[in-house]
Structures are given as C-alpha cells and as structure tokens.
Amino acid sequence: MPITDSAGPRQRGPNTRHRTVAIANIRWFRTMAWRALRDGSPQGVLRAANARAAARIILHQAKRHALVNRPVTDALAVGR
C-alpha cells in the first residue's frame, strides 16, 4: 500500500508523515469493511465490524499521538 505525501513545503511538520500513514490505514480498513459486507463470504458482518473497529482504534491512536508529540517535541527542543 504506497503512501503519498502531497503536503507542500509550508504544510510539512513533524506529524505530517504519521498523519498520512494513519489516514491511509483508516481508508484501507474502511474499504475492507465495505468489501466484507458485499463479498458474500461467511460472517461478513462480523468482519466488517472488526475492520471498522480497527479504523476507530487507528484514529484514536493518531489523535493521541498528535496531542502527546507536540509537547514532547517542544520540551526536547528547549533542551538543545
């Protein structure tokens, strides 16, 4: 699953790569949920629910990472 980073030079920051990876993973899991509901395989509803839950977990972790990473980065920059 290739990851593209289309942010311009002024939009890039320390969290841009993490955000791009998280968005790509969330989209992939949501696509898997959609396919699980429509492919007709056994337990498609359960597989779709698991894929949606994984997408929610990734979103939660990305938000937590963004909240924690900024103060940590600032604290490390002060020490230099």
Backbone bond lengths (Angstrom), bond angles and torsions (degrees), N, CA, C in turn:
res aa  C-N    CA-C-N  psi(-1)  N-CA   C-N-CA  omega(-1)  CA-C   N-CA-C  phi
1 M - - - 1.436 - - 1.528 107.69 -
2 P 1.326 119.05 98.27 1.458 121.19 -178.57 1.523 111.36 -68.93
3 I 1.306 114.72 145.68 1.455 120.93 -179.22 1.520 108.03 -113.92
4 T 1.316 116.13 127.54 1.454 120.15 178.15 1.509 109.13 -108.84
5 D 1.292 115.55 142.69 1.457 122.17 179.22 1.515 107.22 -116.98
6 S 1.331 117.19 100.55 1.453 120.85 -175.17 1.518 112.89 -97.66
7 A 1.315 118.56 8.96 1.456 120.68 -179.25 1.522 109.91 -70.49
8 G 1.302 115.43 140.31 1.458 120.77 178.10 1.516 110.45 -73.42
9 P 1.333 117.41 173.71 1.460 119.78 -176.25 1.528 113.32 -63.11
10 R 1.335 118.07 -30.57 1.458 119.39 -179.41 1.524 111.83 -80.47
11 Q 1.324 117.81 -18.64 1.454 121.30 -177.33 1.526 112.42 -91.99
12 R 1.286 118.54 -7.57 1.461 120.76 -176.96 1.518 110.02 -79.66
13 G 1.290 114.55 137.31 1.451 121.52 177.57 1.512 108.81 -145.46
14 P 1.313 116.68 -175.08 1.465 118.72 -178.36 1.526 113.22 -66.58
15 N 1.320 117.50 -23.28 1.464 119.81 -176.82 1.518 113.23 -98.53
16 T 1.318 118.76 -1.02 1.460 120.97 -174.37 1.524 111.76 -62.07
17 R 1.297 117.66 -45.01 1.470 120.47 -179.30 1.528 110.93 -64.94
18 H 1.333 116.89 -43.89 1.465 120.00 179.23 1.526 110.68 -62.21
19 R 1.323 116.36 -40.70 1.460 120.67 179.68 1.521 110.72 -65.32
20 T 1.325 116.95 -41.59 1.459 121.33 179.62 1.528 111.09 -63.33
21 V 1.312 116.78 -43.39 1.467 121.12 178.90 1.528 110.27 -65.07
22 A 1.321 117.27 -42.90 1.467 120.55 -179.92 1.523 111.10 -62.92
23 I 1.320 117.45 -43.34 1.465 120.88 179.34 1.523 110.48 -63.57
24 A 1.325 116.95 -42.50 1.469 120.03 179.00 1.528 110.95 -62.86
25 N 1.326 116.96 -42.23 1.464 120.17 179.48 1.523 111.92 -66.81
26 I 1.322 116.93 -40.32 1.465 120.52 178.31 1.516 110.28 -62.60
27 R 1.315 117.16 -44.87 1.469 120.27 178.47 1.525 111.27 -61.78
28 W 1.324 116.81 -39.68 1.460 120.47 -179.85 1.527 110.58 -64.00
29 F 1.342 117.27 -46.19 1.463 120.15 179.94 1.525 111.39 -65.33
30 R 1.312 117.86 -37.93 1.464 119.73 177.54 1.524 110.94 -66.37
31 T 1.320 117.11 -36.30 1.465 120.19 175.43 1.524 110.31 -64.95
32 M 1.331 116.92 -41.16 1.462 120.25 177.41 1.530 110.97 -62.94
33 A 1.322 117.45 -37.54 1.466 120.62 177.49 1.524 110.23 -63.85
34 W 1.309 116.64 -43.55 1.470 121.19 179.69 1.526 110.37 -62.46
35 R 1.328 116.45 -43.98 1.468 120.50 179.56 1.527 111.78 -66.04
36 A 1.323 116.65 -38.78 1.465 120.16 -178.79 1.520 111.28 -62.77
37 L 1.318 116.43 -34.97 1.463 119.30 179.34 1.522 112.18 -73.21
38 R 1.320 117.15 -26.48 1.455 120.20 -171.86 1.524 115.40 -107.94
39 D 1.323 118.50 -7.11 1.467 118.68 -175.88 1.525 113.67 -83.51
40 G 1.310 118.48 -12.29 1.454 120.95 176.80 1.518 114.48 79.83
41 S 1.309 118.30 5.65 1.465 121.03 178.43 1.526 110.01 -73.59
42 P 1.321 116.43 161.70 1.465 119.19 178.99 1.532 111.38 -62.42
43 Q 1.296 115.05 145.53 1.469 123.33 177.17 1.525 112.65 57.24
44 G 1.305 116.74 38.27 1.461 120.96 179.18 1.515 112.69 -63.20
45 V 1.325 116.75 -36.29 1.465 120.55 179.54 1.527 110.28 -65.45
46 L 1.321 116.93 -41.72 1.465 120.94 178.72 1.527 110.87 -65.83
47 R 1.319 116.81 -44.13 1.467 120.15 178.50 1.521 111.09 -62.94
48 A 1.323 117.57 -39.21 1.463 121.22 178.68 1.528 110.55 -65.53
49 A 1.322 116.73 -41.46 1.465 120.12 178.56 1.524 110.95 -63.82
50 N 1.322 117.11 -40.02 1.467 120.53 177.60 1.524 111.50 -64.46
51 A 1.317 117.69 -40.21 1.468 121.10 179.21 1.525 110.67 -66.64
52 R 1.332 117.02 -40.86 1.468 119.53 177.73 1.525 110.91 -66.16
53 A 1.328 116.98 -37.96 1.466 120.44 177.37 1.524 110.67 -63.89
54 A 1.322 117.28 -40.34 1.468 120.78 177.55 1.524 110.64 -63.00
55 A 1.325 117.55 -39.82 1.468 120.96 177.93 1.524 110.46 -63.66
56 R 1.329 117.27 -40.69 1.471 120.29 178.43 1.527 111.16 -65.71
57 I 1.329 117.11 -38.70 1.466 120.69 178.41 1.524 110.37 -63.54
58 I 1.315 117.12 -43.90 1.468 120.91 179.18 1.522 110.53 -62.51
59 L 1.327 116.92 -42.85 1.461 120.72 178.83 1.524 110.67 -62.47
60 H 1.316 117.45 -43.32 1.463 121.78 179.22 1.531 110.62 -62.69
61 Q 1.329 117.11 -44.24 1.462 120.46 -179.73 1.524 111.68 -66.52
62 A 1.331 117.66 -37.14 1.462 120.67 178.81 1.523 110.83 -65.85
63 K 1.323 116.68 -40.96 1.468 119.96 177.67 1.523 110.87 -65.01
64 R 1.335 116.65 -42.77 1.461 120.29 178.80 1.529 110.70 -64.00
65 H 1.325 116.53 -41.13 1.460 120.60 178.69 1.527 110.79 -61.65
66 A 1.327 117.36 -42.00 1.462 120.99 179.90 1.526 111.09 -64.65
67 L 1.326 117.55 -37.77 1.461 120.59 179.58 1.523 112.27 -70.02
68 V 1.317 116.85 -38.07 1.462 120.90 -176.10 1.521 111.67 -83.64
69 N 1.313 117.32 -36.03 1.457 121.11 -172.97 1.529 112.36 -66.04
70 R 1.318 118.31 -37.64 1.465 120.82 -177.21 1.531 112.47 -61.83
71 P 1.344 119.89 -52.79 1.469 118.65 178.63 1.523 113.04 -63.46
72 V 1.316 117.37 -35.19 1.465 120.25 179.54 1.523 110.17 -66.52
73 T 1.324 117.00 -43.77 1.465 121.13 178.62 1.524 110.85 -62.70
74 D 1.328 117.02 -42.21 1.464 120.69 178.39 1.525 111.35 -64.62
75 A 1.328 117.16 -40.75 1.459 120.54 179.76 1.523 111.20 -65.88
76 L 1.315 117.08 -38.63 1.460 119.78 178.18 1.520 111.38 -69.72
77 A 1.327 117.46 -33.61 1.460 120.85 179.91 1.525 111.11 -68.98
78 V 1.323 117.87 -32.57 1.462 121.47 179.09 1.519 110.31 -67.34
79 G 1.315 117.36 -35.63 1.455 121.81 -178.29 1.516 114.37 -72.77
80 R 1.306 118.76 -11.73 1.477 120.76 -177.03 1.479 112.54 -83.04
